[in-house]
Amino acid sequence: MPKRLADLTLTREIEPRLSRRRFIEAQNNRRVGAGGHGDFDSLHDRVASFVLKTSLRIAGLYGRGLANALCPVVRRLRLEFDNLPPGLDGFRILHLSDFHIDGVDGLAEIVANQLASLPVDLCVLTGDYRFKTGGPCDGIYPRMRRILGAIQARHGMVGILGNHDCADIAIELEKLDVRMLINEAIQVGPPDAGLWVIGVDDPHYYRCDDLAGAMKAAPPSGFKLLAAHSPEIFREAARTGVDLYLAGHTHAGQIRLPLIGGLTNARCPRAYTRGHWRHGLMQGYTTAGVGCSLLPIRFGCPPEITVLDLAKSPLALL
């Protein structure tokens, strides 16, 4: 059995870390803008969803988009680092993000079946577990339980919250053996491997991220993996010595049209919104995500399960 990273007693400890997010949620529920989802964001999403859905139905393409959303691909990538500790050479990470799992019926079962044959060392979840940005969350937990139960991660699962999530999701996912990181860092894996996972709260809508505070627990000599919902804090991450940055949020466009590409809704250059990228000495990966946002459809951008193999750079071995 993998070492359990989530401990039910930790739910009491993370509550103070969720205070800023809970404040913004309360303000949003009262329709008062406070840095999170406001009325404009909600209206924009509803209008965009209606226009897009109507256009695709008229074009006879909506059904195809629904089918595409149920066909996740497994992407495998080998990432080489000059400074990778010997104990992490060959370390395998499963990166999952943007489940929006209550938005596409049948997706949880398909993903769980694929994950059952993908043994890894660590699973990193980078947020957005529910489809909507408000309302009850009860519907996501049976589906997330199915997915998480299929994951075979020798050193457990770590996760963060996204912009669609509420604070209560962090509490409930810890009960499902996910160690939720709210602006904090923990050591993961063999003690001598030196892997530190830093998790920050959502930097996109809630803007509750505190990377500087989270990094305080990680020693300068450790290999640092940052989990952030969006790639938008890539400059700060590189400055603070992050080695590997894992993100989602953008869905890599989700609906990618010829000559136009997809809309990624992130405050950063497009080069950081999809797939593997570099910034200075730091490497990053922005996944296309498991689920869908706004509408349960995909075009030219399949849902994605990502497997990353860490490796020592051959030049560093000379």
C-alpha positions in Angstrom: 0.0 0.0 0.0 1.3 3.5 -0.8 2.1 5.8 2.1 -0.9 7.8 2.9 -0.3 11.5 2.6 -3.8 12.6 3.6 -4.6 12.5 7.3 -8.1 13.3 8.5 -6.6 15.4 11.3 -5.1 17.7 8.7 -8.6 19.0 7.8 -8.5 21.0 11.0 -5.0 22.3 10.2 -5.8 23.5 6.7 -8.9 25.4 7.7 -7.0 28.6 8.6 -5.3 28.4 5.2 -8.7 28.5 3.5 -9.9 31.6 5.3 -9.1 34.0 2.4 -10.9 31.8 -0.1 -13.9 31.3 2.2 -14.2 35.1 2.6 -14.2 35.5 -1.2 -16.7 32.7 -1.6 -19.0 34.4 0.9 -18.7 37.7 -0.9 -19.5 36.1 -4.3 -22.5 34.4 -2.8 -23.8 37.8 -1.8 -23.0 39.1 -5.3 -20.3 41.4 -4.1 -17.0 41.4 -6.1 -14.0 40.5 -4.0 -11.4 39.3 -6.3 -13.1 36.1 -7.2 -16.1 35.2 -9.5 -18.2 38.3 -9.9 -21.4 39.0 -11.8 -19.6 39.9 -15.0 -17.7 36.6 -15.0 -20.9 34.6 -14.5 -22.7 36.5 -17.2 -19.9 36.2 -19.7 -19.7 32.5 -19.2 -23.5 32.1 -19.7 -23.5 34.1 -22.9 -20.4 32.5 -24.3 -21.8 29.0 -23.6 -25.2 29.8 -25.2 -23.7 31.3 -28.3 -21.2 28.5 -28.8 -23.7 25.7 -28.1 -26.2 27.2 -30.5 -23.6 27.7 -33.3 -22.4 24.1 -33.0 -26.0 22.7 -33.0 -26.8 24.6 -36.1 -23.6 23.3 -37.7 -24.5 19.8 -36.7 -21.2 19.4 -34.7 -22.4 19.4 -31.1 -22.8 15.6 -30.9 -19.3 15.1 -32.3 -17.9 17.5 -29.6 -19.7 15.5 -26.9 -18.1 12.2 -28.2 -14.7 13.8 -28.3 -15.0 14.8 -24.6 -15.2 11.1 -23.7 -12.0 10.1 -25.5 -9.1 10.9 -23.1 -5.5 10.3 -24.4 -2.5 9.3 -22.3 0.4 11.6 -23.0 3.9 10.5 -21.8 6.8 12.8 -21.6 10.4 12.4 -20.4 11.8 15.5 -18.6 15.5 15.8 -18.2 17.1 17.9 -15.5 20.8 18.7 -14.8 20.1 19.0 -11.0 17.9 16.0 -10.6 18.8 14.0 -7.4 19.9 10.4 -8.1 17.0 9.1 -6.1 14.5 10.8 -8.5 16.0 9.4 -11.7 13.1 7.5 -13.3 10.5 8.9 -10.9 7.1 8.8 -12.6 4.4 11.5 -12.0 0.8 11.3 -13.0 -0.6 14.8 -13.6 -4.3 15.2 -13.7 -6.2 18.5 -13.8 -9.5 20.2 -14.7 -11.8 17.2 -14.1 -15.0 19.2 -14.0 -16.2 15.7 -13.4 -19.9 16.4 -12.9 -20.1 18.1 -16.3 -19.6 15.0 -18.6 -21.6 11.8 -17.8 -19.5 8.6 -18.2 -16.1 10.4 -18.1 -15.3 9.2 -14.6 -15.7 5.5 -15.5 -13.6 5.9 -18.7 -10.8 7.7 -16.9 -10.8 5.2 -14.0 -10.4 2.4 -16.4 -7.4 4.0 -18.0 -5.7 4.9 -14.7 -6.0 1.3 -13.5 -3.2 0.3 -15.8 -0.9 3.3 -15.1 1.3 2.7 -12.0 3.2 5.8 -11.0 5.3 7.1 -8.1 3.2 10.2 -7.4 -0.1 11.7 -8.5 -0.5 15.5 -8.7 -3.9 17.0 -9.1 -4.0 20.6 -10.1 -7.6 21.7 -9.4 -11.0 22.3 -10.9 -12.9 19.2 -9.7 -16.5 20.6 -10.4 -18.1 21.9 -13.5 -19.8 25.1 -12.3 -18.3 27.8 -10.2 -21.0 27.8 -7.6 -23.7 25.7 -6.0 -23.5 22.4 -4.3 -20.5 20.0 -4.7 -22.0 16.7 -3.5 -22.3 15.4 -7.1 -18.6 15.4 -7.7 -17.5 13.1 -4.8 -18.8 9.8 -6.0 -17.2 10.4 -9.4 -13.9 11.6 -7.9 -13.9 8.6 -5.5 -14.1 6.3 -8.5 -11.2 8.0 -10.2 -9.0 8.3 -7.1 -9.6 4.7 -6.2 -8.2 3.6 -9.6 -4.9 5.6 -9.1 -1.9 3.5 -8.3 0.6 5.9 -6.8 3.4 4.5 -4.7 3.9 7.7 -2.7 0.3 8.9 -2.7 -1.6 11.8 -4.1 -1.3 15.5 -3.6 -3.7 18.2 -4.8 -4.6 21.9 -4.9 -7.8 23.9 -5.6 -8.7 25.6 -8.8 -10.9 28.5 -9.7 -14.1 26.4 -10.0 -13.6 24.9 -6.6 -14.9 25.8 -3.2 -13.0 25.4 0.1 -15.1 22.5 1.2 -13.7 20.4 -1.7 -10.3 20.5 -0.1 -11.7 19.1 3.1 -13.6 16.3 1.3 -10.7 15.3 -0.9 -8.5 14.8 2.1 -11.0 12.3 3.3 -10.4 10.5 0.0 -6.6 10.3 0.7 -5.5 13.3 -1.3 -3.0 15.5 0.6 -4.4 19.0 -0.2 -1.8 21.7 -0.3 -3.0 25.3 0.5 0.1 27.5 0.1 2.4 24.9 1.7 5.2 22.5 0.9 5.8 18.9 1.8 8.5 16.3 1.2 7.3 13.4 -0.9 8.9 10.1 -1.8 12.1 8.5 -0.4 13.6 10.7 2.3 17.0 10.8 0.5 15.5 11.7 -2.9 14.9 15.4 -1.9 11.6 15.9 -3.7 9.5 18.8 -2.3 6.0 19.5 -3.6 4.8 23.0 -3.2 1.1 23.7 -3.7 -0.5 27.1 -3.9 -4.1 28.2 -3.9 -5.7 29.5 -7.1 -3.7 32.4 -8.7 -6.3 33.1 -11.4 -9.7 34.2 -10.0 -9.3 33.9 -6.2 -5.7 35.1 -6.3 -5.1 33.5 -2.9 -1.7 32.1 -3.9 1.3 32.7 -1.6 4.3 31.1 -3.3 6.8 32.9 -1.1 5.1 31.6 2.0 4.8 28.1 0.7 8.4 27.9 -0.3 9.7 28.7 3.2 9.5 25.0 4.2 11.4 23.7 1.2 15.2 23.7 1.6 17.3 25.4 -1.1 19.0 22.1 -2.0 15.8 20.1 -2.7 14.2 19.4 -6.1 11.1 21.6 -6.1 7.9 20.7 -7.9 5.2 23.4 -7.9 1.5 22.6 -8.4 -0.5 25.7 -9.3 -3.8 25.7 -11.0 -2.8 28.1 -13.8 0.6 28.8 -15.4 0.3 32.5 -14.7 2.9 32.8 -11.9 5.7 31.3 -14.0 8.0 34.3 -13.6 7.7 34.3 -9.8 8.2 30.5 -9.7 11.4 30.7 -11.7 12.8 33.4 -9.5 12.1 31.4 -6.4 13.9 28.3 -7.6 11.1 26.0 -8.8 12.5 23.2 -11.0 9.2 21.8 -12.3 5.9 23.7 -12.6 2.7 21.7 -13.2 -0.5 23.5 -14.1 -3.8 23.2 -15.9 -6.8 25.7 -16.1 -6.3 26.6 -19.8 -7.7 23.2 -21.2 -5.1 23.9 -23.9 -7.9 25.7 -25.7 -10.5 22.8 -25.4 -12.0 23.9 -28.8 -9.2 24.5 -31.2 -10.2 25.8 -34.6 -8.0 26.0 -37.7 -6.1 29.2 -38.0 -7.6 30.5 -34.8 -6.6 28.0 -32.1 -8.4 27.9 -28.8 -9.1 30.4 -26.1 -7.0 29.8 -23.0 -8.2 32.5 -20.5 -4.9 33.0 -18.8 -2.8 36.0 -18.0 0.4 34.8 -19.6 2.0 34.3 -23.0 0.4 31.5 -25.1 3.6 29.5 -25.0 2.9 28.6 -21.4 -0.7 27.6 -21.9 -0.3 24.2 -23.5 2.1 21.3 -23.1 5.8 21.3 -22.2 7.6 24.7 -21.8 10.7 26.2 -20.3 11.4 29.5 -18.6 15.0 29.9 -17.7 16.2 26.8 -15.8 12.6 25.9 -14.9 10.5 23.5 -16.9 6.8 23.3 -16.9 3.8 21.4 -18.2 0.3 22.8 -18.7 -2.1 19.9 -19.3 -5.1 20.0 -21.5 -7.1 18.6 -18.6 -9.4 15.7 -18.1 -12.8 17.4 -18.4 -14.5 20.4 -20.1 -15.4 23.9 -19.1 -18.5 25.9 -20.2 -19.7 23.1 -22.4 -19.0 19.3 -22.3 -17.4 19.3 -25.7 -13.9 19.1 -27.3 -12.6 19.8 -30.8 -9.0 19.4 -31.9 -7.9 19.1 -28.3 -8.7 15.8 -26.6 -8.9 15.4 -22.8 -5.6 14.4 -21.4 -4.0 12.1 -18.8 -0.3 13.1 -18.4 2.5 10.8 -17.3 5.9 12.5 -16.7 9.1 10.6 -16.2 11.9 12.5 -14.5 15.4 11.8 -15.7 18.9 13.0 -15.1 20.3 14.9 -18.1 22.9 12.9 -20.0 25.2 15.8 -20.0 25.0 16.1 -16.2 26.3 12.5 -16.0 29.5 13.3 -17.8 
